[in-house]
Amino acid sequence: MTIPDKGLRVASYNIRKAVGLDRRRDPMRILTVLNGLDADVIAVQEADLRLGARPSALCRNLIEAETDFAVVPVARNDVSLGWHGNAVLIRKGMTHGAITHIDLPGLEPRGAVRVDLPAFSLVATHLGLMRRHRERQLRVIAKALQGTTGAVVAGDFNEWSPHKGMELLAEFAVHAPGHSFHAARPIAALDRIAVSGGLDVRDAGVVQEGLARHASDHLPIWADIA
């Protein structure tokens, strides 16, 4: 797989079911932040509500009408946007291949979704709260990507340490672009983007301006990958 010379921007954003720091659920605010990322691919966490059939926190019709993105069909029902809350958006006109659901072990139900894109395979995930569970989950993700040429893992890794917890992604360069949590006072780099050999992160950052400061308890991160 090859990437255009200009590279591709991958972003990750835990939207907290579109509930902002003012405790209001405001999907339009989230969509405005997503549009401002200038991304080609976005891994979204907590895209669905937790109860019942897990309906989406973002309306598909609004995404279609108000953003430059299309929803990758990773959901396994008609009301969710994602799977275990993990959704993937791609820029309109971009194609995708196979979609794979990856069950992750742990105390609470967790999962990851793999989407094969023209330039690389993306795994979007939201890891558990306890490191021993995260380590098991990363082992499963790494195994699912064995033999893949060009892979990106993006999401809320829930890892507070800047030095530990990523050992099971030894074949990846793990990038924490900056403190992304808590949005009101960023003190931890919980959100990360990992790239396999053959891929290079040209630039990366955390969006700390505008509505992103209030739309969720996480700030969105991005990385330009070549």
matplotlib code that plots the C-alpha trace (Angstrom):
import matplotlib.pyplot as plt

x = [0.0, 1.2, 0.4, 0.2, 3.2, 1.2, 0.5, -2.7, -4.0, -5.3, -7.2, -8.6, -11.3, -13.1, -16.3, -17.9, -21.2, -21.3, -21.6, -19.5, -18.0, -21.2, -23.0, -25.0, -25.3, -24.5, -23.8, -23.4, -20.6, -18.8, -19.3, -17.8, -14.7, -14.5, -14.7, -11.9, -9.4, -8.8, -8.4, -8.6, -9.5, -10.9, -11.1, -14.0, -14.5, -17.7, -19.6, -22.7, -24.7, -24.1, -27.7, -30.1, -29.3, -26.5, -27.9, -25.5, -24.7, -24.2, -26.9, -25.8, -27.8, -26.1, -22.7, -23.6, -25.0, -22.7, -19.3, -16.8, -16.9, -18.6, -19.3, -17.5, -20.2, -18.5, -21.8, -23.6, -27.0, -29.1, -28.9, -25.2, -22.5, -19.7, -18.9, -18.2, -18.4, -15.6, -16.5, -14.4, -15.0, -13.2, -13.1, -15.8, -14.5, -12.0, -12.7, -12.2, -11.8, -12.5, -13.8, -12.8, -14.2, -11.7, -13.0, -10.8, -10.4, -11.0, -13.3, -15.7, -16.8, -14.3, -13.5, -11.6, -12.4, -10.0, -10.6, -8.4, -7.8, -6.0, -2.9, -2.8, -4.9, -6.4, -7.4, -9.6, -9.9, -10.7, -8.6, -9.6, -9.0, -6.6, -3.1, -3.2, -6.3, -4.8, -1.8, -3.9, -5.9, -2.8, -1.5, -4.7, -4.5, -0.8, -1.6, -4.5, -2.0, 0.7, 1.9, 0.1, 2.2, 1.3, -0.8, -2.0, -3.6, -5.5, -7.7, -8.0, -5.3, -6.2, -2.5, -1.3, 2.4, 4.6, 7.1, 5.2, 2.3, 3.1, 5.6, 3.3, 3.3, 7.1, 6.8, 5.1, 6.2, 3.7, 3.0, 1.4, 1.1, 0.5, -1.8, -5.4, -7.2, -8.8, -10.0, -10.5, -6.9, -4.9, -2.5, -2.4, -1.6, -4.3, -5.0, -2.3, -1.5, 0.8, 2.3, 4.1, 7.3, 7.3, 5.1, 6.4, 4.7, 5.7, 3.8, 1.3, -0.6, -3.5, -6.3, -6.7, -8.6, -12.2, -15.0, -12.6, -12.0, -15.6, -17.2, -15.9, -13.7, -11.0, -9.2, -8.8, -5.3, -4.0, -0.9, 0.2, 1.4, 3.7]
y = [0.0, 3.5, 6.9, 10.1, 12.3, 14.9, 12.4, 11.7, 13.2, 10.7, 12.1, 10.5, 12.0, 10.7, 12.7, 11.5, 10.8, 14.5, 15.7, 18.8, 20.3, 22.2, 18.8, 19.5, 17.0, 19.0, 16.9, 20.0, 21.2, 17.9, 18.0, 21.5, 20.3, 17.3, 19.6, 21.7, 18.9, 18.9, 15.1, 12.4, 9.6, 10.0, 7.4, 8.4, 6.9, 6.9, 7.6, 5.7, 5.7, 2.9, 1.8, -0.3, -0.8, 1.8, 4.5, 6.9, 10.2, 11.7, 11.7, 10.0, 12.5, 15.4, 13.9, 13.6, 17.1, 19.1, 17.5, 16.4, 12.8, 9.5, 6.9, 3.6, 0.9, -0.7, -0.9, -4.2, -2.7, 0.1, 2.6, 2.7, 4.7, 2.4, -0.9, -0.8, 3.0, 3.0, 4.7, 5.5, 8.5, 8.9, 11.9, 11.7, 10.1, 7.9, 4.2, 1.4, -2.3, -5.0, -4.3, -6.5, -6.5, -7.4, -8.5, -7.3, -9.1, -7.3, -6.7, -4.6, -5.2, -3.6, -3.9, -2.5, -2.1, -2.6, -0.8, -1.5, 1.8, 2.4, 3.7, 1.6, -0.5, 1.5, 0.0, 2.3, 1.4, 2.5, 0.6, -0.4, 1.5, -1.0, -1.6, -5.4, -5.3, -2.8, -5.1, -8.0, -5.8, -4.5, -8.1, -9.0, -5.9, -6.6, -10.2, -9.1, -6.9, -9.4, -9.6, -6.3, -3.9, -0.4, -0.2, 2.6, 2.2, 5.2, 5.9, 6.5, 4.3, 5.3, 5.1, 7.8, 6.9, 8.5, 5.6, 2.4, 0.4, 0.3, -2.5, -4.8, -2.4, -2.9, -3.0, 0.4, 3.9, 5.2, 8.9, 10.9, 14.4, 16.1, 16.3, 15.6, 15.0, 16.6, 19.3, 21.8, 21.3, 18.9, 16.9, 13.5, 12.1, 9.4, 9.7, 8.2, 7.2, 4.3, 3.6, 0.5, 0.3, 1.9, 4.8, 8.1, 10.7, 14.1, 16.2, 15.8, 17.8, 18.4, 20.8, 23.1, 26.0, 27.0, 24.6, 21.7, 23.1, 22.5, 19.9, 16.9, 16.0, 14.9, 17.1, 15.7, 14.7, 14.4, 13.1, 13.6, 10.3, 9.7]
z = [0.0, -0.7, 0.7, -1.5, -1.3, 0.7, 3.4, 5.2, 8.4, 11.0, 14.0, 17.2, 19.4, 22.4, 22.1, 25.4, 23.7, 22.6, 26.2, 26.8, 30.0, 30.4, 30.7, 27.6, 24.8, 21.7, 18.6, 16.3, 18.5, 18.1, 14.3, 14.2, 16.0, 13.6, 10.6, 12.0, 12.2, 8.5, 8.8, 6.2, 8.7, 12.2, 14.9, 17.3, 20.7, 22.8, 19.6, 20.9, 24.1, 26.5, 27.3, 25.3, 21.6, 22.0, 19.7, 18.1, 19.9, 16.4, 13.7, 10.5, 8.4, 10.2, 9.5, 5.9, 5.6, 7.9, 7.5, 4.9, 6.2, 5.5, 8.1, 7.7, 8.4, 11.4, 13.4, 13.8, 14.1, 12.5, 15.4, 16.4, 14.7, 15.9, 17.6, 21.4, 20.8, 18.2, 15.0, 11.9, 9.6, 6.3, 4.0, 1.3, -1.8, 0.1, -0.3, 2.2, 2.1, 4.6, 8.1, 11.0, 14.5, 17.2, 20.6, 23.4, 26.8, 30.1, 33.0, 30.9, 27.3, 24.9, 21.2, 18.3, 14.7, 11.8, 8.6, 5.6, 3.7, 0.5, 2.3, 5.5, 7.8, 10.7, 14.1, 16.1, 19.8, 23.3, 25.8, 29.4, 32.6, 34.2, 32.8, 33.1, 30.9, 28.5, 28.1, 27.2, 24.8, 23.1, 22.7, 20.8, 18.6, 17.8, 16.9, 14.6, 12.7, 12.3, 8.7, 7.8, 5.7, 7.0, 10.1, 12.3, 15.8, 17.0, 20.0, 23.7, 25.2, 28.7, 29.7, 32.1, 32.1, 29.4, 29.7, 30.5, 29.1, 25.4, 25.4, 23.5, 20.6, 20.3, 16.5, 16.4, 17.0, 19.5, 19.4, 22.2, 20.6, 23.9, 26.9, 25.7, 29.0, 30.9, 28.4, 31.2, 32.4, 30.2, 32.3, 30.6, 27.1, 27.1, 23.4, 21.1, 17.5, 16.8, 13.3, 12.1, 10.2, 6.8, 8.0, 9.3, 11.4, 9.9, 12.4, 15.2, 17.7, 20.1, 19.3, 22.3, 20.8, 20.2, 20.8, 21.4, 24.8, 25.9, 23.5, 25.4, 28.4, 25.9, 23.3, 19.8, 18.5, 15.0, 13.1, 9.5, 8.3, 5.3]

ax = plt.figure().add_subplot(projection="3d")
ax.plot(x, y, z, "-o")
ax.set_aspect("equal")
plt.show()
